[in-house]
Amino acid sequence: WWFIKMQAHPHTIHEYRIDNEINTSVLSTYLASVYFIMATLCTVGYGDLTAHGDAERFFTLFTMITGATVFAIIVSNMSALAQNMQSRENQVLEEM
């Protein structure tokens, strides 16, 4: 919505930022957006301790992505293990 508003009325965005004393860069705004998206998707939650600066948000994003990746690898390995056990059991039953 911010992008659409910027395209339609770029002067109002500038006035809004000045009136509300918003001094953050666009990169910082997008980093905060991605941080909250990942906090929601990874079900980490927003909690009492949150990242406030760009460096903290970047580190937290890296940690959440790493955690989600490790969790996905563990779940996929467990699924493969269960499938292999099932196929061996079927093979033994066929030999009987």
N, C-alpha and C positions, 0 to 999 in steps of 0.2 A: 504494500500500500504506500509505503514511503516513496518508492521509486515512481509509482504512478503520480503521486502528488507532486513530486519534483518535476516531472515532465509537464504537468498541466500548469502549475503555478510555482515556478522556481523562486520568485521573490517572496512568497509567503513563508516558504521554508526558512529562508535566511532571516526574515523578521521573527519567526518563531524561535529560532536558535538564539538570536540576540535578546529577545524579551525574556526567555527562560534561562539565560546565561549558560547555555550548553556549549562547552568548549572542547568536546571530544571530537576526534577525527572520525572519518567514515570507516576506516579500518577498525578502529576500536569499537565502533557500534556494531559492525558485522561480527567481530570476534565475540562480543557479548551475546549476540543473537545465536551464534553457533554453540557457544557454551551452554546456554539455556536449552537449546534443542538437544544436545548430547546428554545433558543432565536428565532430561525427560526421557529420552530413548533408552538410556542405560539404567533407568530407574534408580539413579543415585539419589535424587531428590534435591531440594534446595537447602534444607537444614539450617542449623545455626551458624555453621562455618561455611562461608562462601568466598570465592575468589573475587577480589576487588580490582586489581590492576590487570593490565594486559599480559604481563609475564605470568602472573598467577593463573589467569584464565587459560593461557596457552599450555602451561604445565598440566593443569587439571584436564584439559581436553586430551592431551597426549596420554595421560594416565587412564582416562576413561576409555579411549580407543584401544589402548593396550590391554586393559582388563576385558573388554568385550571380545577382542580377538582371541585372547587366551581361553576365555570361557567357550567360545565357538569351537576352538580346536579340541578342547577336552570333550565337549558334547559330541562332536563328529567322530572322535576316536572311540568313545564309548558306544556309539551307534554302530560303527564298523565292527567292533568287538562282539556286540550282541548278534549282529547279522552273521558273523563267522561261526559263532557258537550254534546258532540255529541251523546253518547249512551243514555243519558237522553232525549235528543230531539227526537231521534228515538223511544224511548219507549212511549213518549207522543203522537207522530204521530200514532203509532200503536194502541193506546187505542182509538183514535178518530175513 
